[in-house]
Amino acid sequence: MLSQTLSNIIIGLYLLANQVNATPTHFGYLLYQGFEVLDVFGPLEALNGLAGLYDLNLTIVAETMDPISSLPPTSWFNGNKMNSTFSEHVLPTHTFETAPPLDVLIIPGGNGLFAPAPLLDSTIQFIKARYPTLQYLITVCNGAGIAARAGVLDGKHATTNKAVWDQTIALGPKVKWVAQARWVTDGNVWTSSGVSAGIDVMLAWISAVYSEANATGIANGMEYERHMNSTDDPFATLHGLTDANNSTNPSRR
C-alpha cells in the first residue's frame, strides 16, 4: 500500500511538471497471460520507428515480473487443451505497483482477456487508476474489452475485433460500440479492430500526434500498406456486421 501511495504521489508531481498537451515520450504496454502477439509487436514496430526520431521510453507492465506467455493456461478454459505448446514470452520491466508515470498506455487483445473473474481484477484496477493520468489510451483488438470493464470507455465511441464482437461488447454496456470501423477515435481514446488493425491505429495516431510525414516514413520502412480510412473495415463485412444492425450507437464523431 505504501509503494502504491508513493507511486500516486510521483504520478501527481509528474503531471504538474508536464503540460497535458506535451508530445508523449513515456509509453506503457500492458501485458497479461494469453496476449495476442501481433497486437503487441505490430504497434511496437511502428513505435520503434518513431523512437528513431524522438527520445522515447518504453515500459512493459504486468501484474508480476514473471515472463508473460502468449498462451493462456488450459485451466482458464475448462481443461480444453491447445493444439500445441507453441508460444512466446515477454519479460515485463515493471509491475503495476512500480510502473513509472506514463503518457500513453497501450492495451493489446488476446484469448487471455476471456479469463474468468477475478483473475484480471488487478489489471482492471491498474487501468482504472492510470487512465486519468494519461494523455492517450490506445487499445488493440479485444483489448477494448478490458478497458470497457475498467469503465474508462463508458460514454465513448469504440470498436474491437469483429470475430469476437458479441463477446467483447457485452463487457461494456455503456460503451458506444461502432461495428464498421478499422479504428475509432473519441477524445484521447483510440481503439482498433482486430490484430493487424493495431498497426493501422498506431500509424494513424502517430500521424495525428507527431506528423503524417513521420507516419508515412515509418510505414514505408516497415513495407506496410496502410488502411487510411478508419471507417473501412473489410472484416466487419466478413463477419456480417453493420452499424445499423450491430453498433450500440451508430452515430459517431
Protein Blocks (a to p, Z undefined) as FASTA:
>chain_A
ZZmmmmmmmmmmmmmmpcfkbccfbdcddddehiafklmmmmmmmmmmmmmmpccddddd
dfblcdcdfbdcfklngoiacfblcdcddddfbdfklpccdfbdcddedjklmpccfklm
mmmmmmmmmmmmpmbdcdehjllmmmmmnopmgoiacdddfklmmmmmmmmmmbccdfbb
fbdcehjaccddehjlmmmmmmmmmmmmmomklmmmmmmmnopacdfbfklcfklmmnop
afklmpcblbaZZ
